[in-house]
Amino acid sequence: MLYDIRQTTTYSYGAPVRAARQVLRMTPVDQGLHQHVIAHVLDTKPAPSEIEHGEDFFGNAICYVTFEAPHERLEISMRARIDVHPVALPDPLATPIVDVVRADALGSFDLSPHSPVHALFPTRAIPFDPVITDWVAQSCPPERPILAAALDVMQRIKDDFAYRPGATDVTTLPSEAFAAKRGVCQDFAQVMIAGLRGIGIPARYVSGYLRTVPPPGQPRLAGADATHAWVEVWCGSIAGWIGLDPTNAIPAGEDHIILALGRDYADVAPVDGVVVASGDHMLAVGVDVIPVERPQAEAPAS
């Protein structure tokens, strides 16, 4: 699939911001064959006094911007064209069993960015919770193939939780969303991650987008009006990381565009930093992910 993506994030401040230093994670990752960034433009109004591009530990593209002039409004716009190719899902029953994956992850000495060890431990946003761990463990007996187990957890979240925008916010802990049995994509991803990590299975947080216009005859996916969140589960050294979307109970595929990934939301927040100001602010985010017809020259040969 070929997509044109547009995201506009607007902050309206109750009092002038005298200065700010922001970290922007609004450049979709380039993963070679699976996801290729053809073009990307990132603009801000007002224009920054300083700008610096870089990459974090996990390979996410980051942009540091500094604003030294007072401003009452900040608009960040991103436009990109992304080429996404589906990744074949392995046979769930052919993946290693839960006990083997757990032992391999705990015994790993790999400290590279995509090592499973980084996704094993609790974080401030996703602490261990015994209630969630016990609930997830019901799907993950030691002898069950890991992908079959993870798919079952994903489906149970879809079945048992209600999608309710506004019921939670970015500070809501997995335990709170689990007790309420409602929330949004971030909550469902964090519940799944907390439970899998609780039983020793590596799971990481993915931020990205869903296509806004579904294929003919298919329902519109929940979460397509904003940035989306899902989970990647480590299914052993052969299968590697596999994306699962508990909000929609589907594997991550060509409808999912990865923006950033990490241990939790703090690693992937689209906008972060320090603002020197007083008073409240209002935030508005608009997202469009539009499939576009591939140019004839790019069409695959028959």
N, C-alpha and C positions, 0 to 999 in steps of 0.2 A: 504494500500500500504506500501511496505517496500522499503526504499530508501537508497542508498549510496550517500553521499554528499561530494564533494571536493571543497574547495575554496582556492585559492592562491592569496594573495595580496602582491605586490612587490613595494617598494619605492626605486627609484634610485635617489640619492642626487647629486646635482651639486658640493657640497663641503662637506667634512667630517662632520658628526654630532658628536659633542663632547659628548653630553649626551641627553637622552630623557626619558620622563615618559609618557607612553601610557596607554590608557584605551581601552581594546578590548571587543567588544560585538559580539563574533563570536561563541557562544555556543547556538544552538537552544533551545528554552524554552521547558520544559517538562510540558505538560498540562494533564497528566493522560490518560484518555480514548481517547481523541482526538489525542494527539501527545505525543509519548513516545520516549525519547532519550535512545537508547539501548547502544550505545557506542560513545565516543567522544574523539578526540585527537587534541590538539592545540600546535603547535610548532612555534618557531621563529629562524631565522638565521640572525644575531648571537644570541646565547642564552642570555637571560636577566641575569643581576646580581642579580635582585630581582623579585619575582613573588608572587602575592597574588590573591586569588579567592574570589569572593563575589557575592552579589545580590543587584540590585538597588531597588528603591521604587516600581516600577511596576512589580517586579519579574523577570526581565531580568538577566541572568547570565553575570557577568562581570569579567574581568581578568586585574589586574594592573601589568604592566611590566616596569621595570626600566633598562635602558642601560647606563652604566657608561664608557664603552670603546668606542673610536671613531670608526665610521663605515660609509661607503659610500653607503651601500645597506641594506635594511631590508626586509626580506621575512617572511610573516606570512602565515602558512598553517593550514587549518582546515579539518579534516576528521570526518565524523559522520555517523552512521546508525540510521535511524529514522523510527519509526512505526507510520503511519498516518491512522486514521480511519475517514470516512466521518461523518459529523454532519448533521442530518436531518434538512432541511430548513422548518420553519413553513409556513403555508398557509399565503401568504402576506396579503390577505384580512381579515384574522382573527387576525392580530396584532392590538394593540391599535392605535387610530387615532393620528395624529400629535399633536393636541392641548393637548391631555392627556399626551403624552410622554414629551412634552415641560414642562407642569406644574409639572409633577412628577420629572423631572430632576432639575428644578429650585427650587423645594421645598425640595430636598433631603438634609439630614444632614449627610449622609454617607461620611466619608473621607478615607475609605479603598482604596487600590491601584486600584481596578476595579470599583470604584464609577463613575457614569456619571459626577459628578461635575468637575472632572479633565479635561474633554474633552469638556467643554462648552465655554471656554474663548480663546481669541486670544493669539498668541505667536509671538515671533519675526519673525519666519519663516512663520507663517500662520496668518497674521493679518486679521481683518475684512475688507471686501471690499464691498461697497454698490452695485456695478454692479454685482458681483458674487452672492451676497445675493438675489438680485431681480431675477436673472436668475434661481437660484435653487428654489426660492419660487414658481415659476410657476408650479413646479411638486409637491408642498407640501401644497395644501390648507388645512385649519385646520381640516376638517372632513375626510381627506383621511387616510387610514391605513398607518402607518409609513413605513412598509417594502415595500409596493407597491410604496410609494412615493420615497423611497431611490433607489429602483430598476430602477425607471424611470429616476432619476438623473444620475445613473450609465450608463444607455443606451444612454442618450443624450450626455454625455461626449464622449462615444465611437463613436457616430455618427458625432459629430460636431468637434472633435479634430483629428489632424493627428499625428501619432506616428513618431517622427523624432529624432532619437538619434543624439546628438551633437548640437541640436537647443537650448538647455538650459544647465545649470549646477546646482550644488547643492545650489548656492546662488540665483537662479531665484525665484522671488516671485510669488504667485498664480495669482496676477493681471497681471503680465507680460505674463505668459503662457496663461492666459485666453484671453488677447488681441491678442496674436499671433495665438491662436487656434492650437498650436502644442507644442510638448514636448515629455517627456517620462513618465514612470510610476509614478515617484515622483511628477511630475507636475500635473498629472491627479488626484492623490490622494489628493494633497494639495488643488486643486480647489474644489473638492468635500467636503473636510473637512471644508474649509473656508465658503462655502455656507451654509452647514448644521448648523455649529455653528452660522452663522449669523442669522438664524431663530430660534435659541434656541434648536437645536437638537444636543446631544452629538455625537461626531465623533472623532476617534483616528487613529493615523498613525501606520501602521504595516510594518515592514521590514522582508523580508524572501526570499524564493526561489520558483521557478516553476520547475516542472520536465522538463528535457532537451529533452527527447524522448517521444513524444506523443503516446497515444494508437493507434493501427492500424486503419486507416481510419479517424483519426481526425487531424485537422490542428495543427501545432506547435504554441504555445501561444507566443505572443509578450513579450519580456523581459526575456526569458528563458536562455539567455547567461550570465546573471549577477544577482546580488541581485535584488529582485523585491520589489515593494511597493504597498500596497492596503489600504483599509479603513475598520475599524470596526465601525458600527453604533449601538448605543444603542436603542433597540426597546422595551423598557419597562422592568419592573422587572421580568416578566415571560420569555419572549423570550431572554432577555439579549443582549449581544454583538453579532452582526452578520457581518461576513466578506464579503465585496463586492469588486470586482476587476474592477475598471472603465477602465483600459487599455484594457481588453479583454471582458468587459461587461458580466461577469459571477460571481456568488457567489463563495467565497473562499471555496474550497473543498479539496479532497484528493490530488490534484495536487499542493496545496499550503502548504509550510512548513514554519512555523513562526520562525523567528530568534529573533526578539525583537519587543516590542510595546511601544508606549508612546504618548505624545502630538504632537510631530513633529519630524523631522529628527534628531534634536539635541539630543533627548532622545534615539535614536536607532542607531546612527552612528557606523558602525562596528569598526572604528579606530578613536580615538580622543586623545588629550593630548598636550604635550609641547615638542618641539624639539629645542635644542640649536645648531643652525647652521646658515649659510648664503647661499644665492643662491637659485635657483629653485630646484624643484624635479619633477620626472616623476612617474606616478602611473599606474600600470597594474594589472587588476583583472581578474582571470579566475574562472569560476564556472561550475561544472558538477553536475547534479542531476539525478542519474540513478536508475530507478526502478529495483529491484532485485527479483528473485524468492524466495518466502518464503520457508524456510527449511521445509521439510516434517513434522517434529515434531510440527511445528507451524501452519500447515494448519488447518483451522476450520473443526470440525467434521461435517459429512454430516448427 
